[in-house]
Amino acid sequence: RPTTLFETMGKADIWLMRNSWNFQFPHPFLPNVDFVGGFHCKPAKPLPKEMEEFVQSSGENGVVVFSLGSMVSNMTAERANVIATALAKIPQK
């Protein structure tokens, strides 16, 4: 008879989890679970010159990176102003 998915999963010697344990809700893991988060990531590239200068000029407080991704096209001008006003109040660039 064919093996079911649950039978196959139950017979696994090791589970490779493609995420990081520190992003998981705290709970115990079996000894055969190994976290391999980040193995698919590429090495970081240097920042463009203008951005590197901006980051380096930020001083002790650093910078805040705020991204809306593809949602930015759905944002109203009013909401954008609220976010800009809030970000202007913090000491970071």
C-alpha positions as CSV (number, residue, x, y, z in Angstrom):
1,R,0.0,0.0,0.0
2,P,1.2,3.6,-0.6
3,T,2.7,5.4,2.3
4,T,0.7,8.4,3.6
5,L,2.2,11.8,4.1
6,F,1.7,11.5,7.9
7,E,3.6,8.1,7.9
8,T,6.4,9.7,6.0
9,M,6.6,12.6,8.3
10,G,6.6,10.3,11.3
11,K,9.5,8.4,10.0
12,A,11.7,11.4,9.3
13,D,15.1,11.2,11.1
14,I,15.6,15.0,11.0
15,W,13.5,18.0,10.3
16,L,15.1,21.0,8.7
17,M,13.1,24.1,9.5
18,R,13.7,27.0,7.1
19,N,13.2,29.7,9.7
20,S,15.0,30.9,12.8
21,W,14.1,29.6,16.3
22,N,14.1,33.1,17.7
23,F,11.1,34.0,15.5
24,Q,9.1,31.1,16.9
25,F,6.6,31.2,19.7
26,P,8.5,29.6,22.7
27,H,7.7,25.9,22.9
28,P,9.8,22.8,23.1
29,F,11.2,21.1,20.0
30,L,12.1,17.5,19.5
31,P,15.9,16.7,19.3
32,N,15.6,15.9,15.6
33,V,14.6,19.5,14.7
34,D,17.3,21.7,13.2
35,F,16.7,25.3,12.2
36,V,18.5,26.3,9.0
37,G,17.0,29.8,8.6
38,G,18.9,32.1,6.3
39,F,20.5,29.4,4.1
40,H,18.6,30.8,1.1
41,C,19.8,34.4,1.7
42,K,22.5,36.0,-0.4
43,P,25.4,38.0,1.1
44,A,24.6,41.7,1.6
45,K,25.7,44.2,-1.0
46,P,27.2,47.5,-0.1
47,L,24.8,50.5,0.2
48,P,24.8,53.1,-2.6
49,K,27.2,55.9,-1.8
50,E,24.5,58.5,-1.0
51,M,22.7,56.1,1.4
52,E,26.0,55.0,3.1
53,E,26.7,58.7,3.7
54,F,23.2,59.3,5.1
55,V,23.6,56.3,7.5
56,Q,27.1,57.3,8.6
57,S,25.9,60.8,9.3
58,S,23.1,59.6,11.6
59,G,25.2,59.9,14.7
60,E,24.5,58.1,17.9
61,N,20.8,57.7,17.3
62,G,21.1,55.7,14.1
63,V,18.4,55.4,11.5
64,V,15.0,53.9,11.2
65,V,14.1,52.0,8.0
66,F,10.3,52.1,7.4
67,S,9.0,50.2,4.4
68,L,5.4,49.7,3.2
69,G,6.4,47.7,0.2
70,S,3.6,47.4,-2.4
71,M,1.1,48.9,0.1
72,V,2.4,52.4,-0.5
73,S,0.3,52.7,-3.6
74,N,-2.8,52.2,-1.5
75,M,-2.0,54.8,1.1
76,T,-3.9,58.0,1.3
77,A,-2.1,61.4,1.6
78,E,-3.6,61.8,5.1
79,R,-2.2,58.5,6.3
80,A,1.2,59.3,4.8
81,N,1.2,62.6,6.6
82,V,0.4,60.9,9.9
83,I,3.3,58.5,9.5
84,A,5.7,61.3,8.4
85,T,4.7,63.4,11.4
86,A,5.2,60.4,13.8
87,L,8.6,59.6,12.3
88,A,9.7,63.3,12.4
89,K,9.3,63.2,16.2
90,I,11.8,60.4,16.9
91,P,15.6,61.2,17.3
92,Q,16.7,58.8,14.6
93,K,17.1,59.9,11.0
